[in-house]
Amino acid sequence: MEIATKSSPLVYDSSRPQLAIIEEARELYRYRDLLWRLVHRDLTIRYKRSTLGFLWTMLNPLLMMLVLTIVFSNLFRFQIAHYPVYLLSGTLLYGFFQWGTSQAIHSIIWGGDLMGKIYLPKTIFVAAAMLVSLVNLLLALVPLAIIMAINGCSFNLALLFLPISISLTFVFALGIGLFIATLAVFFADITDIYSISLTILTYLTPIFYPIGVVPDRYRILIQLNPMYYFVELFREPIHGGVLPEGELILRAAVIALGAFLIGWWFFTKKSDEFAYRV
């Protein structure tokens, strides 16, 4: 890519070697204004015809928590102190991952027409979907704080760790979103397969139940689930009022970075073919 001046157009030099994963990151940063416009558009469209608007982001998890609390706390024998907080914190973080990665697939399909007409960094569609999901998560922290106050949970300095928990989960989800969206471009069945996989993953993640009730011989299935570590990383400062252990933080960081690098590499490697397949 030749250096452009005010008087000369931007010219692409195909003979100059480019490292795709770095070049894509540069282009995404260069188009950051468009990224924020896409996020604003998606948020506006989602709540445009809703009377309550963004309040649904807060009411939806509360209603879901109420139903699940009644079901799980009465039908199962385990007892967890401040169970509504335990349940809501896990539900919110998993919902952030689930919604964001699912929308990443649809965002690439939606952006197919634009890809064939104008130049855009293709990662911008997935990044926008994940940022919209992040905004929803941040808004949902308000009802979570209300439930914490009602249940008598303490608000202490451990909560200052939450930005790290959310950031690591975001990096992991972005990597998975990029990887799954790329597969979906080439294999249409991936959308349905991934939807089913998310349902299975929901029950393999200790959202509704404590890991202690899982028999030892099956606990390996939980520990092989990456979302287990991110849910615990998010939940411990909220429900337990303590900082996560160093080993948990390290595992989550390694998983998040690994997923992001693999997803980003795979996406940029195949993105040149998107316009012909979407």
C-alpha positions as CSV (number, residue, x, y, z in Angstrom):
1,M,0.0,0.0,0.0
2,E,1.7,3.2,-1.1
3,I,1.7,6.2,1.2
4,A,-1.0,8.6,0.1
5,T,-0.7,12.4,0.1
6,K,-3.4,15.0,0.0
7,S,-2.9,15.4,-3.7
8,S,-2.5,11.8,-4.7
9,P,-5.0,8.9,-4.5
10,L,-4.5,5.8,-2.5
11,V,-3.0,3.1,-4.7
12,Y,-2.8,-0.6,-3.9
13,D,0.5,-2.2,-4.8
14,S,0.0,-5.9,-5.2
15,S,3.7,-6.6,-5.5
16,R,4.4,-5.4,-1.9
17,P,4.1,-8.3,0.6
18,Q,1.5,-7.7,3.3
19,L,0.9,-9.6,6.5
20,A,-2.9,-10.0,6.4
21,I,-3.5,-10.2,10.1
22,I,-1.6,-6.9,10.8
23,E,-3.0,-5.1,7.7
24,E,-6.5,-6.0,8.7
25,A,-6.0,-4.6,12.2
26,R,-4.7,-1.4,10.8
27,E,-7.6,-1.1,8.4
28,L,-10.1,-1.8,11.2
29,Y,-8.5,1.0,13.2
30,R,-8.6,3.4,10.2
31,Y,-12.3,2.7,9.8
32,R,-13.1,3.0,13.5
33,D,-15.6,5.8,12.8
34,L,-17.6,3.6,10.6
35,L,-17.4,0.8,13.2
36,W,-19.1,3.1,15.8
37,R,-21.7,4.1,13.3
38,L,-22.5,0.4,12.7
39,V,-22.8,-0.2,16.4
40,H,-25.1,2.8,16.8
41,R,-27.2,1.7,13.8
42,D,-27.6,-1.8,15.2
43,L,-28.6,-0.6,18.6
44,T,-31.1,1.9,17.1
45,I,-32.7,-0.6,14.8
46,R,-33.0,-3.2,17.5
47,Y,-35.0,-1.0,19.8
48,K,-36.6,1.4,17.3
49,R,-40.2,0.1,17.5
50,S,-40.0,-0.9,21.2
51,T,-41.9,1.3,23.6
52,L,-39.5,0.4,26.4
53,G,-36.4,0.7,24.2
54,F,-33.2,0.0,26.1
55,L,-35.1,-0.9,29.2
56,W,-35.7,-4.3,27.6
57,T,-32.0,-5.0,28.0
58,M,-32.5,-4.6,31.8
59,L,-36.0,-6.2,32.1
60,N,-35.3,-9.3,30.0
61,P,-32.5,-10.7,32.3
62,L,-34.6,-9.9,35.3
63,L,-37.6,-11.8,34.0
64,M,-35.5,-14.7,32.9
65,M,-33.8,-14.8,36.3
66,L,-37.1,-14.9,38.1
67,V,-38.4,-17.9,36.1
68,L,-35.1,-19.8,36.4
69,T,-34.8,-19.1,40.1
70,I,-38.2,-20.5,40.7
71,V,-37.5,-23.6,38.6
72,F,-34.0,-24.5,39.7
73,S,-34.1,-23.5,43.4
74,N,-37.3,-25.5,44.0
75,L,-36.8,-28.5,41.8
76,F,-33.2,-29.3,42.6
77,R,-31.7,-30.1,45.9
78,F,-28.6,-27.9,45.9
79,Q,-28.6,-24.8,48.0
80,I,-26.6,-21.7,47.0
81,A,-26.5,-18.5,49.0
82,H,-27.8,-15.5,47.0
83,Y,-28.9,-17.9,44.2
84,P,-30.5,-15.1,42.1
85,V,-27.2,-13.3,41.9
86,Y,-25.4,-16.5,41.1
87,L,-27.8,-17.3,38.4
88,L,-28.1,-13.8,36.9
89,S,-24.3,-13.2,36.7
90,G,-23.8,-16.5,34.9
91,T,-26.7,-15.9,32.6
92,L,-25.6,-12.4,31.6
93,L,-22.1,-13.4,30.7
94,Y,-23.1,-16.5,28.8
95,G,-25.8,-14.5,27.0
96,F,-23.2,-11.9,26.0
97,F,-21.1,-14.7,24.4
98,Q,-24.1,-16.5,22.8
99,W,-25.7,-13.4,21.3
100,G,-22.5,-11.8,20.1
101,T,-21.1,-14.9,18.3
102,S,-24.4,-15.7,16.8
103,Q,-24.8,-12.2,15.4
104,A,-21.3,-12.3,14.1
105,I,-22.5,-15.0,11.6
106,H,-25.5,-12.9,10.5
107,S,-23.4,-9.8,10.2
108,I,-21.1,-11.3,7.6
109,I,-24.0,-12.6,5.6
110,W,-25.7,-9.2,5.8
111,G,-22.5,-7.4,4.8
112,G,-22.1,-9.6,1.7
113,D,-23.6,-7.0,-0.7
114,L,-21.4,-4.3,0.6
115,M,-18.3,-6.4,0.3
116,G,-18.8,-6.7,-3.5
117,K,-19.4,-3.0,-4.0
118,I,-17.0,-1.0,-1.8
119,Y,-13.9,-1.7,0.1
120,L,-14.3,-2.3,3.9
121,P,-12.2,-4.2,6.4
122,K,-14.4,-7.3,6.7
123,T,-13.7,-7.7,10.4
124,I,-15.7,-4.6,11.0
125,F,-19.0,-6.5,10.7
126,V,-18.0,-9.0,13.4
127,A,-16.4,-6.4,15.6
128,A,-19.6,-4.3,15.4
129,A,-21.8,-7.3,16.4
130,M,-19.6,-8.0,19.4
131,L,-19.6,-4.4,20.5
132,V,-23.4,-4.3,20.4
133,S,-23.5,-7.4,22.6
134,L,-21.0,-5.7,24.9
135,V,-23.2,-2.6,25.2
136,N,-26.1,-4.9,26.1
137,L,-24.1,-6.6,28.8
138,L,-23.0,-3.3,30.3
139,L,-26.6,-2.1,30.5
140,A,-27.6,-5.4,32.1
141,L,-25.2,-4.8,34.9
142,V,-27.7,-2.3,36.3
143,P,-30.4,-4.8,37.1
144,L,-27.6,-7.1,38.4
145,A,-26.5,-4.5,40.8
146,I,-30.1,-4.1,42.0
147,I,-30.5,-7.8,42.6
148,M,-27.2,-7.8,44.5
149,A,-28.5,-5.0,46.8
150,I,-31.8,-6.8,47.3
151,N,-30.1,-10.1,48.2
152,G,-27.6,-8.5,50.6
153,C,-24.5,-9.1,48.5
154,S,-21.6,-6.8,49.5
155,F,-20.2,-4.3,47.1
156,N,-16.4,-4.4,47.6
157,L,-13.2,-3.8,45.8
158,A,-13.2,-7.2,44.1
159,L,-15.8,-5.7,41.7
160,L,-13.0,-3.6,40.2
161,F,-11.8,-6.8,38.6
162,L,-14.9,-7.0,36.4
163,P,-13.5,-4.9,33.5
164,I,-10.7,-7.5,33.2
165,S,-13.2,-10.4,33.3
166,I,-15.4,-8.7,30.6
167,S,-12.4,-7.8,28.5
168,L,-11.0,-11.3,28.4
169,T,-14.5,-12.7,27.6
170,F,-14.8,-10.1,24.8
171,V,-11.5,-11.1,23.3
172,F,-12.4,-14.8,23.5
173,A,-15.9,-14.2,22.0
174,L,-14.4,-12.1,19.2
175,G,-12.1,-14.9,18.2
176,I,-14.8,-17.5,18.2
177,G,-17.1,-15.1,16.3
178,L,-14.5,-14.5,13.6
179,F,-13.8,-18.3,13.3
180,I,-17.5,-19.3,13.2
181,A,-18.5,-16.5,10.8
182,T,-15.7,-17.7,8.4
183,L,-16.9,-21.3,8.5
184,A,-20.5,-20.1,7.9
185,V,-19.5,-18.3,4.7
186,F,-18.2,-21.6,3.2
187,F,-20.7,-24.0,4.9
188,A,-24.3,-22.8,5.2
189,D,-25.1,-25.6,7.7
190,I,-22.7,-24.1,10.3
191,T,-25.4,-21.6,11.4
192,D,-27.7,-24.4,12.5
193,I,-25.0,-26.5,13.9
194,Y,-23.6,-23.7,15.9
195,S,-27.1,-22.9,17.3
196,I,-27.5,-26.4,18.5
197,S,-23.9,-26.4,19.9
198,L,-24.7,-23.3,21.9
199,T,-27.7,-25.0,23.5
200,I,-25.6,-28.0,24.5
201,L,-22.9,-25.7,25.8
202,T,-25.4,-23.9,28.0
203,Y,-25.9,-27.1,30.1
204,L,-22.2,-27.8,30.1
205,T,-21.6,-24.4,31.7
206,P,-22.3,-24.1,35.5
207,I,-24.8,-21.3,35.0
208,F,-27.8,-22.8,36.8
209,Y,-26.0,-25.2,39.0
210,P,-22.7,-25.3,41.0
211,I,-20.0,-27.5,39.7
212,G,-19.9,-29.3,43.0
213,V,-23.1,-31.2,42.1
214,V,-21.5,-32.7,39.0
215,P,-20.1,-36.3,39.6
216,D,-16.3,-36.5,39.4
217,R,-16.4,-38.7,36.4
218,Y,-18.3,-36.1,34.4
219,R,-16.6,-33.0,35.7
220,I,-13.9,-33.2,33.0
221,L,-16.7,-32.2,30.5
222,I,-17.2,-29.0,32.4
223,Q,-13.5,-28.3,32.7
224,L,-13.0,-28.8,28.9
225,N,-15.6,-26.1,28.3
226,P,-13.8,-22.7,27.9
227,M,-16.9,-20.7,29.0
228,Y,-16.7,-22.3,32.4
229,Y,-13.5,-20.3,33.1
230,F,-15.0,-17.0,31.9
231,V,-18.2,-17.4,33.8
232,E,-16.3,-18.1,37.0
233,L,-13.9,-15.2,36.3
234,F,-17.0,-12.9,36.0
235,R,-19.0,-14.5,38.8
236,E,-16.5,-14.7,41.7
237,P,-16.1,-10.9,42.3
238,I,-19.9,-10.5,42.1
239,H,-21.3,-13.5,43.9
240,G,-18.3,-14.5,46.1
241,G,-17.0,-11.0,46.7
242,V,-13.4,-12.2,46.1
243,L,-10.8,-11.9,43.4
244,P,-10.4,-14.9,41.1
245,E,-7.4,-17.1,41.7
246,G,-4.3,-16.5,39.7
247,E,-4.6,-19.9,38.0
248,L,-8.1,-19.2,36.8
249,I,-7.0,-15.8,35.4
250,L,-4.1,-17.3,33.6
251,R,-6.2,-20.1,32.0
252,A,-8.8,-17.6,30.9
253,A,-6.1,-15.3,29.5
254,V,-4.4,-18.1,27.5
255,I,-7.7,-19.4,26.2
256,A,-8.9,-15.9,25.2
257,L,-5.6,-15.0,23.4
258,G,-5.4,-18.3,21.7
259,A,-9.0,-18.1,20.4
260,F,-8.5,-14.6,19.2
261,L,-5.3,-15.3,17.3
262,I,-6.7,-18.4,15.7
263,G,-10.0,-16.7,14.8
264,W,-8.3,-13.5,13.5
265,W,-5.8,-15.5,11.4
266,F,-8.4,-17.8,9.9
267,F,-10.8,-14.9,9.1
268,T,-8.1,-12.8,7.4
269,K,-6.8,-15.8,5.5
270,K,-10.2,-16.5,3.9
271,S,-11.8,-13.0,3.8
272,D,-10.7,-12.3,0.2
273,E,-13.2,-15.1,-0.9
274,F,-16.2,-13.7,1.0
275,A,-17.5,-11.5,-1.7
276,Y,-17.8,-14.5,-4.1
277,R,-19.5,-16.8,-1.6
278,V,-21.9,-14.7,0.5
